[in-house]
Each structure stands twice: as structure tokens, then as C-alpha cells.
């Protein structure tokens, strides 16, 4: 396959023609809808008439754009249109209901019950548009004793059992991952996947669905290795099969304080590793357990620690053994593999080319700058069939 390139027309994207009303803020919801934008959907970002999306001020803007929104916001909201709307005002509620009549999807991330209290919940909007796909992203779901609790990524990892298992061998306490597992893999991705599936169903049946994405439980259901172990048989933190318990699957310190990732889980990869480090006698020792396995792990650690990372990276560069250097984010931006796939460092920093979708040799990426607050309010309402004097009146009253 040749280097992935961006499509020349939005019509080439599979969700072309799909309209999404996005009432979410911060990370999980905006990334879910940005994925939909990358796939060709039209995203209408709806913010309140006050502070709007807090992500606009989370961090510095890109260099040279002093008054711009944060890089974090720009990466999550490129390719979207923006509408400001006061949903506490009766006229603002009426505007959203009217927009929902012609929308395909609505995504929100309020606490359970908020939209119902506004008169804008699923049942209310379903009455004006039966084929609407309504997606609610929350920490703990739409029901249950924790439905109203606030939470962040750290909390979702904690209560799902993931955080307790996240540590290296011998660690006293869990380590906080830098990747927001709950927000992204528990919220953004399942939301986007559920929406696409529900859209397909709506096209077949004419009926939309209410999608209940609960980040904590999505993380829990994907924590498969510990969940599938026998009750009470979990190894100590950092010593499970995939968290340091196996000599052939772990992270080892090098002479210069860097680290090497050894993922030689299968026998053929472990044999290739042993041959490369000139320890062929280790190849037949995958049956070891207990103190013998600990001794082998210590021997591997001593060997890796005897040379700097560059030495091992060069030795394993062409060896099919699942052994790679542990890179910093800056080094990852310059990895030849990523660059060959069209992921340039400067673009990744801005979020401009951070789409994971490659179809028919094209990386599907929504173009355009992220919107200023409400910059498309007038155009969005006119496109939806509002008369010019209606829009002017809403603007004059501060509803938009």
C-alpha cells in the first residue's frame, strides 16, 4: 500500500451527509464527534452562551497564534461548525428541537437526567424525529446508585480494577497512565462505534436508538485478562502474565537509563530474542516458574542493563522478535514508520493529521480550522430553515 493521503472531497468519506448535533465538552464526546467528522459527518458543535467548552482554555495555543484556542481544543474540534445556544431559555430549547428534526445524531455528556429536565431528552426529541440516534456519554451510566456521581478518567480506572493492576514489578502503589484509558477507550471510541452501528440500523428500520455509554463499565468489560483468571488467583501487582510476570514479556532498563520493551510472548519470538542476544540456552526455558523464572528474569535484566538503548535498538532493528525501544513522545513523532504513513510531527502536534482512519489508501481527516464560539450560528439556522428575521431576533435576545 502506498503512503496514506487525505481524500480530495468530503463526498469520498463514508459518513458524508450525516448531521450530528454535538453538545459535549472536554475530551470523550468531542473526540467521538471528531472521529465522525474524520469519517465525513457534519458536526454542529453547540456551546452555551457563557463559558462554552472549557477545553478552549486548557493549555497554550499553537506558536504564532497568541489569541487562539488551546492546542487541545483545536485538535478535538477541527472540521466542525459552531453554534451558541442558551438551552435554559424556552426559545433556545425550541431551536434545539427544531434542529433535531433534521439531524441524524445528537451526542451529549451531561449527568443523567439533565436533558430530560430541560425537556430535551431522548423521548422528547424522538417525538419530533423517530430516526434520531441519541448518544449519552457518562461516567457510570444512566441508572444505578452511582449514576449522578462526578468522575474523571482516574476514577473510572480505579473502580474498574484497571488502576490497581497498573504497575511494574515490586511497585508499592499503582501508576497513573498518561493515556486517558477511560475517557478515550471507554468513552470516545465506543460512542463513535455505537453511533455508526445505530445509524446503520436507523437506515434499515427508520428508528433511532438511545445509546448509553458508561465509561467505567466499558473499561471494566475490556479488562479481560484479570477478569478471566480464576477467582482469587490474581498474581501480585506487576507480576501478572502481561504486567511483568514473564521474562519474555516486560520492560527492561538499559545502561543509559532508557528502556527496552521485550514482547517475545510466543516461542518463536523468544527464540529469536535469545539468538540475537547470544543466549540460545534461554530459548527452551519458557516452562520455568517460581524462583527459576525469577532467576531468568534477573539474568535478562542484567544483560539488557549492560548496553545502552541504541545498541539494542540497532541489534533488533531487523529481527522479528517483537522487541522495540521505549520512545519518548518526541521521538515517536519522528519515527520513520509513522512518517512514512503520512503522520508528520508538526501536524500531529496540532491534531491536524491525527485521524486513525485509513480507507482505500486514504487517511480520512476532517479539514478546516476549529470554530470560534458560535461562529456559524447564523448559517446553521438558515440552513435548517429558519427565516432571517427569526435568526436576527434570537441574536438580539442573546439566545445565540
Secondary structure, DSSP 8 states (H G I E B T S, - for coil): ----B--SSGGGSTTTT-EEEE---SSHHHHHHHHHHHTT-EEEEEE-SSS--GGGGSS---TT-TTS--HHHHHHHTT-EEEE--TTSHHHHHHHHHHHHH-SEEEE-S-TTHHHHTT-SHHHHHHH-TT-EEEEEESS-SSSTTTT----HHHHHHHTTHHHH---TT-SS----SS-IIIIIIIIHHHHHHHHHHHHHHHHHS---EEEEEHHHHHHHH-HHHHTS-TT----TT-STTTTSBTTEEEEE-TTS-EEEEE--SHHHHHHHHHHTT-GGGGG-TT--HHHHHHHHHHHHHHHTTS-HHHHHHHHTT--SSEEE---HHHHHT-HHHHHTT--HHHHHHTTT----EETTEE----S----TTTTHHHHHHHTT--HHHHHHHHHTT--
